[in-house]
Amino acid sequence: MSKTTRPPKASEFELHADEIVDAAVEIFQEGGLDAVSMRSVSTRLGVSPVPLYSRVGNRDALVDAIADRLLQDLAPPSNDDETWNDYALRWTRELRARLGEARDSRLIVWHGREAYVEASRPLIKAMRRDGFASDAAVQACRLLTWATVGFGAVESGVEPPSRRRPRARPGGDPGGVDQADTDALFDLHIRYLIEGIGRDIAPVPPPTRKSKRA
């Protein structure tokens, strides 16, 4: 995508926060997060940097707005006939794919982002439907979110090995991993976590009572 400068506005008062975020996202997609600054965004919009501060705040607030834009509507729709663990696997795969669009770990590692809170709601609902207590559902969803976000952060800096070596297991080459290895490791990582969550919330059978002798 070639860099473009929009025609200057008749008045800087016409500038809206969404336009600023649109321009910032374009710059991020072209040159990465380090290319995003109040000056680069104002140049893209054809205005001075001054109105950007009054519309969105400082650069940190602008970075947060970029993350919110890229991570909005994270959760895939759930199906009523889908078990929580099947949905959780699909949910984490979708979250990972969307984190890949954000690309920069500085945008995705903050676990308190509202996008993650919103995305957790349908997964928690599916868990509650399948018998989780409320606090257990929240805990499990948080574990899955943190595991996926952490994996995505590491994945954003992974480079493939220069030479492939024969290996029996995905990710078993000490020289590095390719995309197929990474995909397999992610599914394995999430499957282990889902299985562990399932064991923890499984009902414990009551102890067998010995019959009293007459």
PERAQUI-V631558 format. One record per residue. RES is the residue in one letter. PSI is psi in whole degrees, 0 to 359 (none if undefined). Layout:
<<RES,PSI> <RES,PSI>>
This chain:
<<M,127> <S,149> <K,137> <T,150> <T,123> <R,152> <P,143> <P,147> <K,154> <A,326> <S,136> <E,344> <F,344> <E,350> <L,131> <H,155> <A,322> <D,323> <E,321> <I,315> <V,320> <D,312> <A,319> <A,319> <V,318> <E,314> <I,319> <F,314> <Q,332> <E,318> <G,4> <G,175> <L,327> <D,340> <A,348> <V,120> <S,165> <M,324> <R,318> <S,323> <V,317> <S,323> <T,319> <R,324> <L,348> <G,33> <V,173> <S,162> <P,343> <V,310> <P,340> <L,321> <Y,324> <S,337> <R,319> <V,348> <G,211> <N,187> <R,323> <D,318> <A,325> <L,319> <V,318> <D,321> <A,323> <I,313> <A,314> <D,321> <R,315> <L,335> <L,11> <Q,150> <D,52> <L,320> <A,134> <P,154> <P,143> <S,155> <N,139> <D,332> <D,12> <E,130> <T,159> <W,321> <N,326> <D,317> <Y,321> <A,320> <L,315> <R,322> <W,314> <T,325> <R,319> <E,318> <L,317> <R,318> <A,319> <R,325> <L,327> <G,330> <E,326> <A,327> <R,321> <D,124> <S,336> <R,339> <L,337> <I,344> <V,345> <W,110> <H,345> <G,7> <R,138> <E,329> <A,321> <Y,322> <V,313> <E,319> <A,333> <S,338> <R,310> <P,330> <L,317> <I,320> <K,317> <A,321> <M,318> <R,322> <R,328> <D,15> <G,2> <F,142> <A,157> <S,313> <D,327> <A,322> <A,316> <V,315> <Q,313> <A,318> <C,321> <R,319> <L,316> <L,321> <T,311> <W,321> <A,317> <T,316> <V,317> <G,318> <F,316> <G,322> <A,316> <V,316> <E,328> <S,340> <G,7> <V,136> <E,141> <P,154> <P,149> <S,333> <R,132> <R,139> <R,148> <P,135> <R,149> <A,335> <R,142> <P,133> <G,7> <G,358> <D,117> <P,346> <G,348> <G,188> <V,152> <D,184> <Q,321> <A,320> <D,314> <T,316> <D,316> <A,320> <L,322> <F,312> <D,321> <L,316> <H,311> <I,322> <R,316> <Y,318> <L,316> <I,318> <E,321> <G,318> <I,317> <G,321> <R,322> <D,327> <I,358> <A,138> <P,138> <V,124> <P,144> <P,151> <P,146> <T,128> <R,135> <K,136> <S,141> <K,141> <R,140> <A,none>>
